[in-house]
Amino acid sequence: MLKDKNKYKRTRKILVFFLDIIIYHISFIISFLVRYEFVLPSFNFRAYQNIFPYIMLSFGILNVLSGMYVFYNKRKVDLLYSTVINQILMMIIVTAFIFFSHKLAFPRSVIIISTIISTILLGISRIINHNLYIELNGREKVMVVGTEKSCKRAVRNFEGARSEAYKITKAVYNNFYKNTKNNLKDVDVVYLTKNIPEEEKKKIYSLLTKKEKQIFLSSEFENLTLLNANIMNIEDETFLELTEFSIPSEMSFLKRLIDLIISIILVIITSPILLITAILVKLTSPGPILYKQTRITEGQNEFNILKFRTMSVTAEKDTGPVLATANDTRVTPIGKYLRSLRIDELPQLFNVLKGDMSLVGPRPERPHFVNQFKKENPHYYLRHNVRAGITGYAQVNGKYATDFNSKLNFDLLYIKQYSLILDIQIMLQTIKTLFDKVSSQGVEEEIDIENYQLPDHINIYR
């Protein structure tokens, strides 16, 4: 049954992918008809046909990399944001194709019209597909298994999730195997959290495999170490070789080369924004334009991160180092907007050029907080096996308010499964986070998880 479900999901993604290609192609045809008074001009349309394969290939790759065909963790508004952003990027890409191929018969007005039409048509199509996904799949029922504290954390996370794909209906605090077995028929997914005794965990694995139930595992350190393991055979024994939390040297070289090329291009493109922002910061509050702060990067080395100043110069005079919070009163009037649009981060492009940072990597923390986090989590040092980044896996998948342990898990996942494709995906998804108000807020007040009350629709088994 699980195999059939996964096969259906793959088939649906392929069908939606080709539907998008057809819609995008139709949008160009409509654009030519609108531009030429409902007559398809053979000469001009031929220019489009000549570069059609390259346009559609770019369109497909862009949508796949931006996660457009992953519905389980998206709201409708996420799909609309991504559609608008991707179509603007496609407008730039198509213009570049025309410029370098010298297809001057392809009117620029058609590109603009097709961008508007394709955005509308694709947006409508994706909302319909999202509704069908929810309708056909329903909200899959989840049983969370683990200690009371870990179960409560899981429930709170699922209850606050953007997606409507999953709903926790049962929580098992004790007698893990027995309670899981007795309630298995009523759920689709079993989420195993932390601190389940090894013997019971093995029995639960066997049970879930036999019953073909979907299994979720927490991203605790033990599970992370198993990612990307190498399968080895010696004589008649097969075993797993665990890989390190590091990026191979040859990939690190390519990553650095791409950092340099893209950073130079971005500095040139954003230079007007850099200039205007510098003027606004200087005019709206006393103090320096740039804010320098000591942060930790690869090898636990210190460096001065560059940002446009968004707080008053006396922000930490009396308090010492304090993490920014949502609605922080220390933020200047212009600083609020710079933070929400992430413009305050742009000077970090010069940190990338210098070699202190990468475009993508774990966000750098201050020494004060690094020392504090290392005391609370013995694996925190592993995130410093790579250069710190302007954006990262935690920034596009979590929230600014996500606690440091969850961010650490994201960072270790990034290092373990690193690829250049993953960097591109993160950079594309970063564009969408610029429009997400939650992603630019400070940390929230810590929830008292011990006294957190589970919603009434969740049955508890002890």
Residue, then its C-alpha position, 0 to 999 in steps of 0.5 A: m500500500l505504501k509503495d502504491k502511494n509513493k508511486y502515485k505521488r511520483t506520477r502526480k508530480i510528473l503530470v503536474f510538471f508537464l502540465d506546467i510546461i504546456i501552460y507556459h508554452i500556451s502563455f507564449i502563444i497567447s502573448f504573440l496573439v495579443r501582441y499581433e492582434f490575434v494573428l500568429p506571425s510566422f517569422n516572429f514565432r519561428a524565433y520563439q520556436n528556435i529557442f523553445p527547447y532551451i526556454m522549457l528546459s530552463f523553466g523545468i529546472l528552475n521549478v524543480l530546484s525551487g521545490m515547486y512540486v513539493f506540496y506537503n509543506k506549502r501553503k497556497v500563498d507559498l506557491l503563489y510567491s514562488t510562481v511570481i518569483n520564478q516567472i520574473l526569473m524566467m523573464i530574465i532568462v528568456t531575455a538573456f537567451i534572445f540577447f545571446s542568440h541574436k533572435l531579434a525577431f522575438p519581441r521584448s513585449v511578448i516576454i513581458i506579456s507572457t510573464i504576466i499571463s503565465t504567472i496568472l495561469l500557473g498560479i491558478s493551476r497550482i492552487i487547483n493542484h494544491n486543493l486536489y492534493i489536499e482533497l485526494n490525500g486528506r490530512e494524513k493522521v500521525m501518531v507521535v511516539g516518545t517521551e512526554k516532552s518530545c511528543k509535546r514539542a512535536v505536537r506544537n510544531f505540527e499544530g503551528a505548521r503551514s501545511e495542512a498535509y499532516k495532523i497528529t491524532k495520537a501521542v504515545y508517552n510510554n509502553f511504546y510498542k504495545n500502544t503503537k501496535n494497539n492504535l496502528k490501524d487508525v493512523d497513516v504515519v508514525y513519528l518516532t521521537k527521542n529517547i525510545p528504548e532500543e529494544e522497543k524501537k527495533k520491535i516498532y520498526s519491524l511492526l511498521t515495516k510489516k504493516e507498511k506504515q510510513i515512518f518519520l524519524s527525528s533529526e537527533f544526532e544518532n540519525l544524522t550520522l547515518l545520512n550518506a553512509n557508504i555501503m562496504n563489503i568485506e568477504d561475506e559481511t556488508f556494513l556501513e561506513l559513516t561519513e564525516f560532517s564536512i564538505p569534500s575538498e574538491m566540492s569546497f573548491l567549486k563552492r568557493l569559485i561559485d561564491l566569488i563569481i556570484s558575489i561579484i555579479l551581485v555587488i555590481i547589480t545591487s550597487p544602487i541599493l547599497l548606495i541608497t541604503a547607506i544614505l538612508v541609514k546615515l540620514t535617519s539615525p546617528g552613528p556609523i553606516l556599517y555595523k561590524q560585529t565579531r562572529i565565528t566561521e569555519g574552524q571556529n575562527e573569528f571575523n568581523i561581519l558587515k551589516f547595514r546598521t539597523m539598531s541604535v549605537t547604544a543597543e547593547k550598552d547596558t544589556g551586553p550581547v542579546l539576541a534580537t527579538a520580534n518587535d525589538t524596540r532597539v531597531t531604528p525606523i529604517g532598520k525595521y524595513l532593512r531587516s524585513l527585506r534582508i537588505d541589511e545583509l547585503p554588505q556580507l557579500f564583501n565578507v564572501l569575497k574576502g573568504d570569511m563567509s560563503l553565500v550558503g552555509p550555517r549562519p554565523e553566531r557571536p562568540h558569546f552565544v557560540n560558547q553558550f550553545k556549545k555547553e548546551n549541545p556537545h555537537y554544536y562545533l560541527r557546524h564550524n566545519v564549513r564556512a558560515g553563510i549569508t543564507g542557509y538550510a535553516q533559514v529557508n526551512g525554519k524560521y528566524a525564531t527557531d531555537f538553536n538546537s533545531k537550527l543546528n539540526f538543519d545545519l548538520l543536515y546541510i553539511k551531511q547531504y551537501s551538493l552544489i545543487l542543494d546550494i542553488q536550491i537554497m539560494l532560489q528559496t531564499i528569494k521567497t523568504l524575503f517576502d515572508k514576514v515570519s522569517s525576518q522576525g527575531v526569536e520568540e519567547e520560549i514556550d514552557i513545554e512542560n506545561y503545554q496542553l495538547p489539543d483535545h483532538i489528540n488521544i494520549y497513551r501512557 
